[in-house]
């Protein structure tokens, strides 16, 4: 999702459509995964890794 969002502005027209479609497909899946992600990330014992994964997940949700 992050790659698609960053690559889309500089991509060729055909690739732009594919990347935008990928983003559209991922948004509802990310929303549906929110509760599972929240539970799963709590199981990660390393606080730095837990925080980083949460940061990335929340960033992706804003794209």
C-alpha positions in Angstrom: 0.0 0.0 0.0 2.8 2.4 0.9 4.7 1.5 -2.3 1.6 2.0 -4.4 0.8 5.4 -2.9 4.4 6.6 -3.4 4.9 5.1 -6.9 1.6 6.3 -8.3 2.4 10.0 -8.9 5.4 9.2 -11.1 4.1 6.1 -12.8 3.1 5.7 -16.4 -0.7 6.1 -17.1 -1.4 2.3 -17.2 0.6 1.7 -14.0 -1.1 4.6 -12.3 -4.5 2.8 -12.8 -3.1 -0.5 -11.5 -1.6 1.2 -8.4 -4.8 3.2 -7.7 -6.9 0.1 -8.1 -4.6 -1.7 -5.6 -5.0 1.1 -3.1 -8.8 1.0 -3.5 -8.8 -2.8 -2.9 -6.6 -2.6 0.2 -8.4 0.2 2.1 -11.4 -2.0 3.1 -9.1 -4.9 4.0 -7.0 -2.7 6.2 -10.1 -1.3 7.9 -11.3 -4.9 8.5 -8.0 -5.9 10.0 -7.8 -3.0 12.5 -9.2 -5.0 15.5 -7.1 -8.1 14.7 -4.0 -6.0 14.3 -4.6 -4.2 17.6 -4.9 -7.5 19.4 -1.9 -9.1 17.6 0.5 -6.2 18.0 0.0 -6.4 21.8 1.5 -9.9 21.7 4.9 -8.6 20.4 7.2 -8.5 23.4 9.7 -5.9 21.9 8.3 -2.4 22.5 10.3 -0.8 19.7 9.1 -3.3 17.1 5.5 -3.1 18.5 5.6 0.7 18.2 7.1 0.7 14.7 4.5 -1.8 13.4 1.7 0.3 14.9 3.1 3.5 13.4 3.3 1.9 9.9 -0.2 0.4 10.1 -1.7 3.7 11.2 0.2 5.5 8.4 -1.1 3.1 5.8 -4.6 3.7 7.1 -4.2 7.4 6.3 -3.2 6.9 2.7 
